[in-house]
Amino acid sequence: MPGALTAALRTAAATGARLVWIPRRSGERGAVEAGALPSLLPGGRPATHPRAREEVAAAWGLRELPARYGRDTGQILEAAATGELAALLVAGVEVADLPDPPRAREALDAAFVVSLELRPGEVTDRADVVLPVAAVAEKPGTFLNWEGRARMFEAALKPEQMTRPLAPTDTRALHMLADALDAHLGLPDLRAVRRELDRLGGWAHGRATEPTEPGRPAPRTGDGEAVLAGHRMLLDLGRLQEGDTALAGTRHAAVARLSAVTAADTGVKDGDLLEVTGPAGSTALPLLVTEMPDRVVWLPLNSTGRGVLSDTGARPGDLVRIGPAAPRPAVVTEVQA
């Protein structure tokens, strides 16, 4: 939400606490250090810092790099939806986890899509080319933990243990695509990638200043309304959890949460089915009355249906309608003798 990080930093400073980021996905810290954010270059270098651009340009044999930010995910998808970008390369993305799933689907339908993926999903359904890639157990690599410490690993499954041909790694697939486009990366394998990262090194100079983005006022709620809050659970409907019934059995129950005051005003009680409605539709979950702010409804964002963003069209911070779920009509089936 706008201003949330700024507020967290100010709270930490006021209380003497230290603020750390522990990402939900295992590769997120490494992606940041590799420069995956639109404001960064490899090594965590600020994209607009002259010295940072000079270092990367020298390492890549270029005269200069653009002194501007790149596109973020939303901007990339919007450019594809409007035809400004004709093609997309998508790897490991769940459409339901994006900020605007309906617009993302429009972008995927409009563009030529190459998908690097482990299993079928909404992206592969819309892709023009699907390149299967190796799962983490089938390849060596490196993870960065939340402290930034590198943890290298080897492939847990060897080619002789596989009952199918070994899929290429993401790196190999990207290398082959770049060669086909006559844009040679020179990174054919993991050793070359590690040499490149070691050669670039980290950024030892000035970091970005703390964000000062102002928060926006919370929406004013009326009768039968609440502000949507929520996040993804560690175990939910994520694609990589499909088929693992034992793991799925350890998930927390998917529930909606309201304060006691808001639940009473809404006419629902613990265990009742609460319906939450946004501009695109509704979702319903059992209610768990929780000690929390009034006029707020909390939902797990990807634990039921197609996900809250897709089912309701609402995002955390938006105003939604809440109420008891309407009884569903019984289905009668006629059996012929």
Secondary structure as GFF3:
##gff-version 3
##sequence-region A 1 337
A	DSSP	alpha_helix	4	15	.	.	.	ID=ss1
A	DSSP	alpha_helix	28	33	.	.	.	ID=ss2
A	DSSP	beta_strand	40	41	.	.	.	ID=ss3
A	DSSP	three_ten_helix	42	44	.	.	.	ID=ss4
A	DSSP	beta_strand	45	46	.	.	.	ID=ss5
A	DSSP	alpha_helix	50	60	.	.	.	ID=ss6
A	DSSP	alpha_helix	73	81	.	.	.	ID=ss7
A	DSSP	beta_strand	87	91	.	.	.	ID=ss8
A	DSSP	three_ten_helix	95	97	.	.	.	ID=ss9
A	DSSP	alpha_helix	101	110	.	.	.	ID=ss10
A	DSSP	beta_strand	112	117	.	.	.	ID=ss11
A	DSSP	alpha_helix	122	126	.	.	.	ID=ss12
A	DSSP	beta_strand	129	132	.	.	.	ID=ss13
A	DSSP	three_ten_helix	136	138	.	.	.	ID=ss14
A	DSSP	beta_strand	141	144	.	.	.	ID=ss15
A	DSSP	beta_strand	150	153	.	.	.	ID=ss16
A	DSSP	three_ten_helix	159	161	.	.	.	ID=ss17
A	DSSP	alpha_helix	170	180	.	.	.	ID=ss18
A	DSSP	alpha_helix	190	200	.	.	.	ID=ss19
A	DSSP	beta_strand	225	231	.	.	.	ID=ss20
A	DSSP	three_ten_helix	239	241	.	.	.	ID=ss21
A	DSSP	alpha_helix	245	248	.	.	.	ID=ss22
A	DSSP	beta_strand	256	258	.	.	.	ID=ss23
A	DSSP	alpha_helix	260	266	.	.	.	ID=ss24
A	DSSP	beta_strand	273	278	.	.	.	ID=ss25
A	DSSP	beta_strand	281	289	.	.	.	ID=ss26
A	DSSP	beta_strand	296	300	.	.	.	ID=ss27
A	DSSP	alpha_helix	308	312	.	.	.	ID=ss28
A	DSSP	beta_strand	319	324	.	.	.	ID=ss29
###
